[in-house]
């Protein structure tokens, strides 16, 4: 409860009144929870919409490319970033199992993405358009994102046997940047003839908004987790020097 304490006639200290819910609204963890829930939902919407449309296409090869690439390189790759630091899964299972799920999603995403790229490359090679495809923004972002995710997988497997801070940072940054490139690839795909044939302009607009929202939610969540981990690695003397102190491993409180 709020109260006013008169220390002297010239010095009045006012203690701020706040309900517990209002205090919780300004806690970082609440925003992390909201970001994770929104990210899960938007990733699922993107995957379901693309899969439902692609499975009914007459052009089976382009449809398969869209299904494998979206499910693997957008849904699985995005979920791999989310589950590793999930706020609710950590209460349901052990940290070891979360890491294992993270690895399985990463490998499944890379494998499905490889199938999707192979199918599209095969179709383009038969039509003698392979160079044109990979020279496009969609193809270039997709290929770069795939290579970055592959690099993240390699460094992740190395971390199983060798724990090193720099290697861990490279693993997370390559996965982060790879997912951003893959989301850009998905965005550019919505500008191609494939999307214009299958969806109306209004539907494409909403798909772009959902794709952008999924990108911001997933990368925002991963950025918060990464920033929190980096802050915990900094010397505590840095914070005391600017008037901050560590209450515990998760909170910074202004003195």
Residue, then its C-alpha position, 0 to 999 in steps of 0.5 A: x500500500x502507498x504511504x507518505x513518510x515525512x523524514x524531515x520537513x524538507x524531505x518527503x519520500x513517496x513510495x509508489x503504489x502499484x498492484x501486483x498485476x501492474x508490476x507484472x506488466x512491466x516485467x520482461x518475462x511477460x513480454x517474452x511469454x507473449x512473443x513466444x505465444x504469438x510466434x508459435x501461432x503465426x508460424x503455424x498459420x503460415x505453414x497451414x495456409x501454404x500447405x493447404x494451398x500447395x497440396x491442391x495445386x496442379x503443378x505438383x513439383x512447385x507445390x511440393x517445393x513450397x510445402x517442403x521449404x515452408x514446413x522445413x525452413x520456416x516452421x521447423x527452423x522457427x520452432x527450433x529457435x523458440x523451444x530452446x528457451x521456451x518458458x512453459x516447456x522448461x516446466x514440463x520437461x528437462x533441459x536435456x530434452x529441450x536441447x534434444x527437441x531443438x536438435x531434432x527440429x533443426x535437423x528435420x527442418x534442414x532435411x525438409x528444406x534440402x528436399x524442397x530445394x532439390x525439387x525446385x532445382x530439378x524442375x529448373x534444370x529441366x526447364x534450363x532456368x536454374x541460373x535465373x532462379x538462384x539469381x532472383x531475390x527469392x532464390x538467393x535469400x533461400x540459398x543463403x538462409x539454408x547455408x546459414x542454418x546448415x552452419x548453425x547445425x554443424x556448430x550445434x553438433x560440435x557443441x555436443x562434444x565441445x563447449x565453448x562460448x565463441x562456438x555457442x555464440x556463432x551457433x546462435x547468430x548463424x541460426x538467427x540470421x539464417x531464419x531472417x534470410x529464410x523469412x525474406x525468401x518467403x516474403x519474396x516468394x509472395x511476389x512471384x507468379x506462383x503466389x499471384x496465380x494461387x491467391x488474390x492480391x488481398x490474400x497475398x497482402x495478409x500473408x505478407x503481414x502474417x509472415x512479417x509478424x512471424x519474423x518479428x515475433x520469432x527473432x524478437x524472442x530470440x533477441x531477448x533471450x540472447x541479450x539476456x544471456x549476454x548481460x549475464x556474462x558481463x562482469x557485475x562490476x560494470x552494473x554497479x558502476x552505473x548504479x545497477x545491481x543484480x538481485x538474482x540471475x534474471x533481474x536488474x534493479x535500479x538502486 
